[in-house]
């Protein structure tokens, strides 16, 4: 599997997924690489990926503030992760129940 640690992680992830020869689908990327693309912080991505056992669904067992004690994870990463979790929650709500801003 090709690595996204070369250059900008989110751009590299997209480049790998959209290239013509042997594209690397996003769904084949491990959680650590997806988090790295989102956060731009490899240490935080590794720490969170390992703490969650490589499965984002394990986030339900954590208080999001407890993740801040992990190496490389600061308030900025926690804010991005909280926003991601909220977006996922909204995706699973019926459209009529989503608050309009």
VEXRO-293845 format. One record per residue (C-alpha): residue number from 1; z negated, x, y; residue in one letter. Coordinates in pm, 1 decimal, always signed. Each point is the difference from the previous one (the first is absolute). Layout:
N
<nr=NUM pz=Z px=X py=Y rest=A>
...
***
This chain:
101
<nr=1 pz=+0.0 px=+0.0 py=+0.0 rest=X>
<nr=2 pz=+85.8 px=+127.6 py=+343.7 rest=X>
<nr=3 pz=-275.1 px=+65.0 py=+243.8 rest=X>
<nr=4 pz=-22.9 px=-144.4 py=+351.1 rest=X>
<nr=5 pz=-215.6 px=+283.7 py=+133.1 rest=X>
<nr=6 pz=+301.0 px=+162.7 py=+165.0 rest=X>
<nr=7 pz=+36.9 px=-104.1 py=+363.8 rest=X>
<nr=8 pz=-123.0 px=-332.1 py=+129.2 rest=X>
<nr=9 pz=-140.8 px=-194.8 py=-295.0 rest=X>
<nr=10 pz=+109.4 px=-351.7 py=+98.9 rest=X>
<nr=11 pz=+350.9 px=+115.5 py=+90.0 rest=X>
<nr=12 pz=+25.2 px=+206.7 py=-318.9 rest=X>
<nr=13 pz=-110.6 px=-298.0 py=-210.2 rest=X>
<nr=14 pz=+272.7 px=-214.5 py=+155.9 rest=X>
<nr=15 pz=+261.2 px=+275.4 py=-35.5 rest=X>
<nr=16 pz=-77.9 px=+36.3 py=-370.9 rest=X>
<nr=17 pz=+15.2 px=-376.3 py=-56.4 rest=X>
<nr=18 pz=+328.7 px=-47.8 py=+187.3 rest=X>
<nr=19 pz=+202.1 px=+303.0 py=-104.3 rest=X>
<nr=20 pz=+325.6 px=-60.5 py=-187.8 rest=X>
<nr=21 pz=-52.2 px=+243.8 py=-286.8 rest=X>
<nr=22 pz=-298.2 px=-71.9 py=-219.6 rest=X>
<nr=23 pz=-213.0 px=-204.0 py=+241.9 rest=X>
<nr=24 pz=-375.2 px=-2.2 py=-58.7 rest=X>
<nr=25 pz=-120.8 px=-361.3 py=+27.1 rest=X>
<nr=26 pz=-315.3 px=-62.9 py=+202.0 rest=X>
<nr=27 pz=-161.4 px=-176.1 py=-295.0 rest=X>
<nr=28 pz=+23.5 px=+321.0 py=-204.6 rest=X>
<nr=29 pz=-207.1 px=+196.7 py=+251.3 rest=X>
<nr=30 pz=-368.1 px=+50.3 py=-84.6 rest=X>
<nr=31 pz=-262.3 px=-159.0 py=+224.7 rest=X>
<nr=32 pz=-89.0 px=+340.2 py=+146.0 rest=X>
<nr=33 pz=+352.8 px=+52.1 py=+133.5 rest=X>
<nr=34 pz=+22.6 px=-351.5 py=+144.4 rest=X>
<nr=35 pz=-333.5 px=+46.9 py=+175.6 rest=X>
<nr=36 pz=+116.1 px=+338.6 py=+129.0 rest=X>
<nr=37 pz=+309.6 px=-162.7 py=+148.4 rest=X>
<nr=38 pz=-219.8 px=-263.0 py=+164.2 rest=X>
<nr=39 pz=-279.3 px=+225.9 py=+128.0 rest=X>
<nr=40 pz=+183.6 px=+329.8 py=+51.5 rest=X>
<nr=41 pz=-311.1 px=+170.7 py=-138.1 rest=X>
<nr=42 pz=+39.4 px=+148.1 py=-349.2 rest=X>
<nr=43 pz=-369.5 px=+72.4 py=-51.1 rest=X>
<nr=44 pz=-99.3 px=-357.1 py=+89.0 rest=X>
<nr=45 pz=+276.1 px=-139.1 py=-223.0 rest=X>
<nr=46 pz=-117.3 px=+211.5 py=-293.7 rest=X>
<nr=47 pz=-366.4 px=-88.6 py=+53.5 rest=X>
<nr=48 pz=+64.8 px=-373.7 py=+21.8 rest=X>
<nr=49 pz=+251.8 px=+3.6 py=-286.9 rest=X>
<nr=50 pz=-248.3 px=+176.7 py=-226.3 rest=X>
<nr=51 pz=-291.2 px=-222.3 py=+106.7 rest=X>
<nr=52 pz=+207.9 px=-308.4 py=-82.9 rest=X>
<nr=53 pz=+115.3 px=+142.8 py=-331.6 rest=X>
<nr=54 pz=+362.0 px=-7.0 py=+113.1 rest=X>
<nr=55 pz=+2.7 px=-380.5 py=+33.5 rest=X>
<nr=56 pz=-21.4 px=-165.3 py=+344.4 rest=X>
<nr=57 pz=-138.3 px=-315.1 py=-162.3 rest=X>
<nr=58 pz=-324.4 px=+190.5 py=-55.2 rest=X>
<nr=59 pz=-61.9 px=-19.1 py=+375.8 rest=X>
<nr=60 pz=-183.6 px=-326.8 py=-70.4 rest=X>
<nr=61 pz=-286.9 px=+199.5 py=-150.2 rest=X>
<nr=62 pz=-57.0 px=+196.6 py=+321.4 rest=X>
<nr=63 pz=-147.2 px=-70.8 py=+337.0 rest=X>
<nr=64 pz=+276.7 px=+140.2 py=+218.1 rest=X>
<nr=65 pz=-260.4 px=+183.8 py=+210.7 rest=X>
<nr=66 pz=-120.8 px=+190.5 py=-308.9 rest=X>
<nr=67 pz=+343.1 px=+159.3 py=-30.0 rest=X>
<nr=68 pz=-74.1 px=+189.6 py=+321.6 rest=X>
<nr=69 pz=-231.2 px=+230.8 py=-197.1 rest=X>
<nr=70 pz=+297.9 px=+132.2 py=-197.7 rest=X>
<nr=71 pz=+152.4 px=+337.8 py=+94.5 rest=X>
<nr=72 pz=+263.9 px=-28.5 py=+271.4 rest=X>
<nr=73 pz=-68.2 px=-368.0 py=+66.9 rest=X>
<nr=74 pz=-95.6 px=-83.1 py=+358.3 rest=X>
<nr=75 pz=-12.5 px=-310.5 py=+213.9 rest=X>
<nr=76 pz=+374.5 px=+12.3 py=+70.7 rest=X>
<nr=77 pz=+84.5 px=-5.8 py=-370.6 rest=X>
<nr=78 pz=-257.9 px=-275.0 py=-58.0 rest=X>
<nr=79 pz=+159.0 px=-206.4 py=+279.7 rest=X>
<nr=80 pz=+346.1 px=+38.6 py=-153.9 rest=X>
<nr=81 pz=-131.9 px=-89.6 py=-344.9 rest=X>
<nr=82 pz=-183.3 px=-304.6 py=+137.9 rest=X>
<nr=83 pz=+322.1 px=-114.4 py=+169.4 rest=X>
<nr=84 pz=+193.4 px=+48.8 py=-325.4 rest=X>
<nr=85 pz=-253.7 px=-203.1 py=-198.1 rest=X>
<nr=86 pz=+14.2 px=-278.3 py=+260.7 rest=X>
<nr=87 pz=+381.4 px=-6.4 py=-8.7 rest=X>
<nr=88 pz=-7.7 px=-28.2 py=-379.1 rest=X>
<nr=89 pz=-256.6 px=-281.0 py=+24.2 rest=X>
<nr=90 pz=+223.9 px=-187.2 py=+244.4 rest=X>
<nr=91 pz=+302.0 px=+43.4 py=-226.3 rest=X>
<nr=92 pz=-185.8 px=-187.8 py=-271.8 rest=X>
<nr=93 pz=-108.5 px=-289.8 py=+220.6 rest=X>
<nr=94 pz=+199.5 px=-319.9 py=+24.7 rest=X>
<nr=95 pz=+199.3 px=+6.0 py=+324.5 rest=X>
<nr=96 pz=-187.7 px=-295.4 py=+154.4 rest=X>
<nr=97 pz=-335.7 px=+183.0 py=-25.5 rest=X>
<nr=98 pz=+98.4 px=+312.0 py=+193.1 rest=X>
<nr=99 pz=-143.0 px=+12.2 py=+351.3 rest=X>
<nr=100 pz=+266.1 px=+36.4 py=+265.7 rest=X>
<nr=101 pz=-73.5 px=+249.6 py=+273.9 rest=X>
***
